[in-house]
Amino acid sequence: MGEARVTIEVQGLQPNGVKPQKAEVLADTGATLTMLPAELLAKAGVVAEGKVLVRTADGRTAERKAGLARVTVQGQTTAVRVLFGETGDAALLGLTALEQIGMTVDTVNRKLVPAPFNLF
């Protein structure tokens, strides 16, 4: 499992004049999905479209609202499923988003690095 701190931008898929919002997050290859504070996602124009069941780092099971967002990391943009974080939740950039933008965590230097896409 690798972790690194990065700044990302997030915006709803239908921005309708809403500006992207910046967030400092933990890029965590142990997290499947990206989770950001609900208030930030609302400001970015991201709409909740249901709920998902999640398992937290401390082993608890919880429900979180989920939606689709456009996420930009180091100049690479992709559409990903995001979770609406609640009070006490960490802001995370999950493995799904990292894989979609073609990056991974360099665990020694704790930074994001390009990762080739596998086609096999």
N, CA, C and O of each residue as an XYZ file, in Angstrom:
480
protein
N       0.847     -1.169      0.000
C       0.000      0.000      0.000
C       0.895      1.235      0.000
O       1.852      1.312      0.770
N       0.579      2.212     -0.874
C       1.362      3.427     -0.937
C       0.518      4.647     -0.671
O      -0.681      4.666     -0.949
N       1.168      5.688     -0.116
C       0.481      6.926      0.198
C       1.344      8.122     -0.164
O       2.567      8.071     -0.038
N       0.709      9.204     -0.615
C       1.382     10.461     -0.893
C       0.358     11.580     -0.799
O      -0.814     11.372     -1.113
N       0.778     12.750     -0.375
C      -0.103     13.925     -0.333
C      -0.019     14.651     -1.667
O       1.072     14.900     -2.180
N      -1.191     14.992     -2.234
C      -1.248     15.708     -3.514
C      -2.406     16.703     -3.497
O      -3.343     16.581     -2.708
N      -2.317     17.685     -4.383
C      -3.412     18.633     -4.581
C      -4.146     18.237     -5.851
O      -3.529     18.000     -6.889
N      -5.467     18.166     -5.761
C      -6.291     17.817     -6.918
C      -7.322     18.913     -7.149
O      -7.543     19.769     -6.292
N      -7.952     18.872     -8.327
C      -9.116     19.706     -8.609
C     -10.285     18.776     -8.885
O     -10.126     17.715     -9.489
N     -11.455     19.189     -8.435
C     -12.663     18.386     -8.645
C     -13.776     19.290     -9.146
O     -13.892     20.445     -8.737
N     -14.596     18.741    -10.042
C     -15.705     19.483    -10.627
C     -16.790     18.495    -11.028
O     -16.497     17.349    -11.368
N     -18.032     18.935    -10.989
C     -19.127     18.090    -11.443
C     -19.002     17.796    -12.926
O     -18.337     18.535    -13.652
N     -19.629     16.733    -13.380
C     -19.568     16.375    -14.801
C     -20.291     17.391    -15.671
O     -19.929     17.575    -16.834
N     -21.299     18.050    -15.132
C     -22.028     19.111    -15.827
C     -21.730     20.411    -15.076
O     -22.543     20.840    -14.259
N     -20.583     21.045    -15.334
C     -20.142     22.167    -14.498
C     -21.087     23.372    -14.461
O     -21.167     24.044    -13.433
N     -21.804     23.665    -15.551
C     -22.770     24.771    -15.567
C     -22.232     26.034    -14.895
O     -22.927     26.655    -14.091
N     -21.004     26.410    -15.221
C     -20.411     27.632    -14.684
C     -19.790     27.498    -13.311
O     -19.219     28.466    -12.808
N     -19.880     26.332    -12.683
C     -19.278     26.122    -11.369
C     -17.783     25.889    -11.563
O     -17.367     25.085    -12.398
N     -16.987     26.606    -10.777
C     -15.532     26.478    -10.902
C     -15.031     25.232    -10.176
O     -15.601     24.826     -9.163
N     -13.951     24.623    -10.704
C     -13.353     23.481    -10.009
C     -12.886     23.891     -8.617
O     -12.490     25.035     -8.393
N     -12.937     22.968     -7.716
C     -12.480     23.193     -6.345
C     -11.185     22.429     -6.113
O     -11.037     21.298     -6.576
N     -10.246     23.042     -5.397
C      -8.984     22.379     -5.076
C      -9.090     21.708     -3.720
O      -9.791     22.177     -2.823
N      -8.374     20.593     -3.594
C      -8.346     19.877     -2.322
C      -6.981     19.219     -2.143
O      -6.402     18.689     -3.092
N      -6.489     19.262     -0.931
C      -5.280     18.533     -0.547
C      -5.763     17.167     -0.060
O      -6.569     17.085      0.867
N      -5.273     16.103     -0.683
C      -5.766     14.762     -0.371
C      -4.605     13.799     -0.147
O      -3.457     14.086     -0.487
N      -4.931     12.676      0.421
C      -3.987     11.581      0.553
C      -4.242     10.615     -0.596
O      -5.301      9.991     -0.659
N      -3.280     10.490     -1.502
C      -3.384      9.476     -2.559
C      -3.054      8.157     -1.889
O      -1.943      7.970     -1.394
N      -4.008      7.245     -1.868
C      -3.887      6.014     -1.085
C      -4.268      4.811     -1.941
O      -5.434      4.640     -2.296
N      -3.291      3.986     -2.266
C      -3.563      2.817     -3.097
C      -4.365      1.749     -2.349
O      -4.813      0.778     -2.958
N      -4.547      1.916     -1.063
C      -5.372      0.991     -0.293
C      -6.846      1.360     -0.303
O      -7.693      0.568      0.110
N      -7.153      2.568     -0.776
C      -8.543      3.031     -0.875
C      -9.023      2.802     -2.302
O      -8.339      3.192     -3.249
N     -10.166      2.188     -2.473
C     -10.690      1.921     -3.808
C     -11.203      3.197     -4.465
O     -10.832      3.506     -5.597
N     -12.060      3.941     -3.755
C     -12.695      5.129     -4.324
C     -12.110      6.410     -3.731
O     -11.413      6.386     -2.717
N     -12.409      7.516     -4.387
C     -12.005      8.839     -3.926
C     -13.086      9.373     -3.003
O     -14.277      9.265     -3.296
N     -12.657      9.956     -1.874
C     -13.613     10.540     -0.938
C     -13.171     11.959     -0.616
O     -12.018     12.205     -0.262
N     -14.119     12.892     -0.749
C     -13.864     14.308     -0.474
C     -14.972     14.846      0.414
O     -16.068     14.286      0.450
N     -14.695     15.936      1.135
C     -15.743     16.492      1.996
C     -17.004     16.838      1.199
O     -16.918     17.390      0.102
N     -18.153     16.517      1.745
C     -19.428     16.757      1.071
C     -19.603     18.225      0.690
O     -20.125     18.525     -0.383
N     -19.167     19.149      1.564
C     -19.306     20.576      1.290
C     -18.496     20.969      0.058
O     -18.964     21.763     -0.759
N     -17.292     20.425     -0.086
C     -16.439     20.724     -1.230
C     -17.064     20.198     -2.518
O     -17.061     20.883     -3.541
N     -17.598     18.981     -2.463
C     -18.232     18.402     -3.646
C     -19.448     19.216     -4.066
O     -19.678     19.409     -5.260
N     -20.224     19.692     -3.111
C     -21.390     20.524     -3.425
C     -20.947     21.816     -4.115
O     -21.560     22.230     -5.098
N     -19.892     22.455     -3.611
C     -19.366     23.688     -4.225
C     -18.862     23.430     -5.639
O     -18.909     24.317     -6.492
N     -18.378     22.207     -5.885
C     -17.837     21.842     -7.197
C     -18.927     21.406     -8.171
O     -18.640     21.109     -9.331
N     -20.164     21.366     -7.711
C     -21.269     20.983     -8.583
C     -21.451     19.485     -8.746
O     -22.091     19.042     -9.700
N     -20.900     18.698     -7.834
C     -21.051     17.239     -7.889
C     -22.368     16.871     -7.213
O     -22.673     17.352     -6.121
N     -23.136     16.022     -7.868
C     -24.457     15.635     -7.379
C     -24.415     14.200     -6.861
O     -23.911     13.302     -7.536
N     -24.949     13.992     -5.660
C     -25.049     12.635     -5.113
C     -26.107     11.872     -5.901
O     -27.191     12.393     -6.165
N     -25.786     10.632     -6.276
C     -26.695      9.820     -7.088
C     -26.973      8.464     -6.464
O     -27.311      7.510     -7.164
N     -26.833      8.379     -5.169
C     -27.072      7.124     -4.473
C     -26.117      6.985     -3.315
O     -25.402      7.921     -2.958
N     -26.116      5.795     -2.728
C     -25.244      5.508     -1.587
C     -24.502      4.207     -1.843
O     -24.972      3.334     -2.573
N     -23.328      4.097     -1.224
C     -22.555      2.861     -1.298
C     -22.120      2.458      0.104
O     -22.021      3.291      1.006
N     -21.866      1.186      0.267
C     -21.369      0.653      1.519
C     -19.847      0.675      1.471
O     -19.256      0.208      0.497
N     -19.204      1.206      2.502
C     -17.742      1.277      2.544
C     -17.219      0.655      3.835
O     -17.913      0.597      4.850
N     -15.976      0.193      3.763
C     -15.282     -0.282      4.961
C     -14.174      0.725      5.244
O     -13.352      1.002      4.371
N     -14.146      1.273      6.449
C     -13.175      2.295      6.804
C     -11.849      1.657      7.238
O     -11.772      0.451      7.469
N     -10.814      2.490      7.343
C      -9.480      2.001      7.703
C      -9.470      1.312      9.066
O      -8.652      0.424      9.308
N     -10.375      1.716      9.954
C     -10.418      1.082     11.277
C     -11.361     -0.128     11.332
O     -11.645     -0.655     12.407
N     -11.842     -0.560     10.151
C     -12.637     -1.786     10.073
C     -14.138     -1.602     10.180
O     -14.884     -2.572     10.048
N     -14.599     -0.382     10.416
C     -16.048     -0.154     10.497
C     -16.672     -0.223      9.112
O     -15.994     -0.017      8.105
N     -17.963     -0.513      9.067
C     -18.733     -0.467      7.830
C     -19.687      0.718      7.939
O     -20.324      0.924      8.972
N     -19.778      1.499      6.848
C     -20.633      2.694      6.858
C     -21.194      2.920      5.460
O     -20.718      2.342      4.483
N     -22.215      3.770      5.381
C     -22.777      4.180      4.098
C     -22.320      5.604      3.806
O     -22.245      6.440      4.707
N     -22.017      5.868      2.541
C     -21.673      7.217      2.108
C     -22.406      7.504      0.800
O     -22.588      6.614     -0.031
N     -22.823      8.755      0.629
C     -23.388      9.169     -0.647
C     -22.294      9.097     -1.696
O     -21.114      9.263     -1.390
N     -22.700      8.843     -2.954
C     -21.738      8.739     -4.051
C     -22.252      9.510     -5.256
O     -23.459      9.663     -5.441
N     -21.330      9.989     -6.065
C     -21.671     10.690     -7.291
C     -20.520     10.589     -8.273
O     -19.512      9.938     -7.999
N     -20.674     11.235     -9.415
C     -19.626     11.230    -10.434
C     -19.024     12.619    -10.538
O     -19.733     13.623    -10.479
N     -17.692     12.664    -10.695
C     -16.991     13.942    -10.763
C     -15.845     13.864    -11.762
O     -15.361     12.786    -12.108
N     -15.437     15.027    -12.206
C     -14.236     15.163    -13.028
C     -13.110     15.541    -12.069
O     -13.187     16.560    -11.383
N     -12.063     14.712    -12.026
C     -10.935     14.940    -11.125
C      -9.678     15.160    -11.954
O      -9.403     14.416    -12.895
N      -8.910     16.200    -11.592
C      -7.653     16.496    -12.268
C      -6.515     16.368    -11.272
O      -6.542     16.954    -10.189
N      -5.502     15.579    -11.667
C      -4.320     15.346    -10.846
C      -3.095     15.540    -11.732
O      -2.929     14.850    -12.738
N      -2.253     16.470    -11.356
C      -1.019     16.741    -12.098
C      -1.260     16.838    -13.608
O      -0.525     16.262    -14.410
N      -2.303     17.576    -13.970
C      -2.602     17.829    -15.376
C      -3.371     16.735    -16.093
O      -3.722     16.897    -17.261
N      -3.638     15.633    -15.423
C      -4.396     14.521    -16.006
C      -5.813     14.537    -15.438
O      -6.000     14.629    -14.224
N      -6.815     14.445    -16.326
C      -8.206     14.523    -15.902
C      -8.948     13.242    -16.253
O      -8.735     12.661    -17.317
N      -9.826     12.807    -15.343
C     -10.669     11.647    -15.588
C     -11.989     11.809    -14.841
O     -12.074     12.571    -13.877
N     -12.991     11.108    -15.278
C     -14.272     11.066    -14.566
C     -14.236      9.858    -13.632
O     -13.900      8.750    -14.051
N     -14.581     10.080    -12.370
C     -14.530      9.001    -11.380
C     -15.735      9.063    -10.447
O     -16.392     10.096    -10.321
N     -16.002      7.954     -9.809
C     -17.011      7.896     -8.760
C     -16.356      8.457     -7.493
O     -15.239      8.079     -7.140
N     -17.062      9.354     -6.825
C     -16.546      9.951     -5.595
C     -17.537      9.743     -4.461
O     -18.744      9.638     -4.676
N     -17.005      9.687     -3.268
C     -17.815      9.551     -2.069
C     -17.896     10.888     -1.357
O     -16.917     11.633     -1.309
N     -19.060     11.194     -0.805
C     -19.282     12.419     -0.056
C     -18.864     12.180      1.391
O     -19.593     11.558      2.163
N     -17.687     12.678      1.747
C     -17.153     12.470      3.087
C     -17.952     13.220      4.140
O     -18.520     14.282      3.886
N     -17.976     12.638      5.319
C     -18.652     13.243      6.461
C     -17.612     13.702      7.471
O     -16.422     13.436      7.305
N     -18.054     14.385      8.511
C     -17.148     14.873      9.539
C     -16.257     13.738     10.048
O     -16.746     12.675     10.429
N     -14.961     13.976     10.049
C     -14.003     12.979     10.527
C     -13.447     12.081      9.439
O     -12.467     11.375      9.677
N     -14.044     12.084      8.245
C     -13.535     11.265      7.140
C     -12.310     11.929      6.518
O     -12.246     13.154      6.410
N     -11.356     11.126      6.116
C     -10.169     11.623      5.435
C     -10.492     11.932      3.977
O     -11.326     11.265      3.365
N      -9.827     12.947      3.424
C      -9.937     13.250      1.991
C      -8.944     12.347      1.265
O      -7.735     12.453      1.468
N      -9.464     11.458      0.419
C      -8.644     10.425     -0.217
C      -8.782     10.439     -1.731
O      -9.871     10.654     -2.262
N      -7.682     10.211     -2.416
C      -7.671      9.932     -3.850
C      -7.422      8.442     -3.960
O      -6.325      7.971     -3.661
N      -8.432      7.696     -4.386
C      -8.369      6.242     -4.368
C      -7.701      5.624     -5.589
O      -7.385      6.304     -6.566
N      -7.502      4.334     -5.502
C      -6.823      3.558     -6.531
C      -7.519      3.642     -7.887
O      -6.851      3.700     -8.919
N      -8.856      3.648     -7.897
C      -9.583      3.714     -9.166
C      -9.181      4.959     -9.955
O      -8.879      4.867    -11.144
N      -9.176      6.123     -9.301
C      -8.787      7.370     -9.973
C      -7.325      7.323    -10.397
O      -6.990      7.733    -11.508
N      -6.453      6.828     -9.526
C      -5.025      6.740     -9.867
C      -4.817      5.883    -11.111
O      -4.061      6.256    -12.008
N      -5.484      4.745    -11.161
C      -5.341      3.867    -12.320
C      -5.874      4.536    -13.580
O      -5.283      4.391    -14.651
N      -6.977      5.264    -13.470
C      -7.572      5.897    -14.643
C      -6.713      7.032    -15.199
O      -6.755      7.304    -16.399
N      -5.940      7.695    -14.346
C      -5.064      8.764    -14.849
C      -3.662      8.254    -15.172
O      -2.817      9.009    -15.653
N      -3.418      6.973    -14.906
C      -2.120      6.389    -15.240
C      -1.010      6.779    -14.281
O       0.106      7.085    -14.701
N      -1.324      6.766    -12.974
C      -0.318      7.096    -11.970
C      -0.354      6.078    -10.846
O      -1.342      5.377    -10.629
N       0.764      6.029    -10.145
C       0.861      5.200     -8.959
C       1.676      5.952     -7.928
O       2.251      6.997     -8.233
N       1.734      5.432     -6.709
C       2.486      6.070     -5.640
C       3.878      5.467     -5.567
O       4.037      4.253     -5.442
N       4.882      6.330     -5.646
C       6.271      5.942     -5.385
C       6.383      5.884     -3.868
O       6.431      6.924     -3.211
N       6.424      4.677     -3.303
C       6.365      4.519     -1.850
C       7.642      4.987     -1.148
O       7.599      5.318      0.037
N       8.756      5.020     -1.841
C      10.004      5.478     -1.244
C      10.011      6.998     -1.110
O      10.327      7.537     -0.050
N       9.656      7.686     -2.206
C       9.688      9.152     -2.221
C       8.343      9.793     -1.887
O       8.239     11.017     -1.808
N       7.321      8.972     -1.693
C       5.975      9.417     -1.316
C       5.450     10.500     -2.256
O       5.038     11.578     -1.829
N       5.481     10.176     -3.559
C       4.939     11.078     -4.571
C       4.311     10.255     -5.683
O       4.558      9.055     -5.795
N       3.493     10.911     -6.508
C       2.881     10.223     -7.644
C       3.848     10.183     -8.809
O       4.574     11.140     -9.077
N       3.840      9.049     -9.494
C       4.683      8.860    -10.674
C       3.839      8.190    -11.758
O       2.883      7.475    -11.458
N       4.204      8.430    -13.035
C       3.465      7.778    -14.118
C       3.564      6.257    -14.037
O       4.589      5.711    -13.627
N       2.502      5.594    -14.427
C       2.458      4.140    -14.485
C       1.853      3.753    -15.831
O       0.768      4.226    -16.169
N       2.521      2.915    -16.598
C       1.962      2.541    -17.899
C       0.672      1.742    -17.711
O       0.498      1.021    -16.729
N      -0.216      1.895    -18.677
C      -1.450      1.121    -18.679
C      -1.148     -0.272    -19.203
O      -0.441     -0.423    -20.200
N      -1.678     -1.288    -18.541
C      -1.528     -2.670    -19.014
C      -2.630     -2.983    -20.006
O      -3.794     -2.651    -19.782
N      -2.258     -3.622    -21.105
C      -3.240     -4.011    -22.120
C      -3.299     -5.533    -22.276
O      -3.647     -6.046    -23.340
N      -2.963     -6.221    -21.237
C      -3.009     -7.684    -21.309
C      -3.834     -8.248    -20.195
O      -3.986     -9.465    -20.094
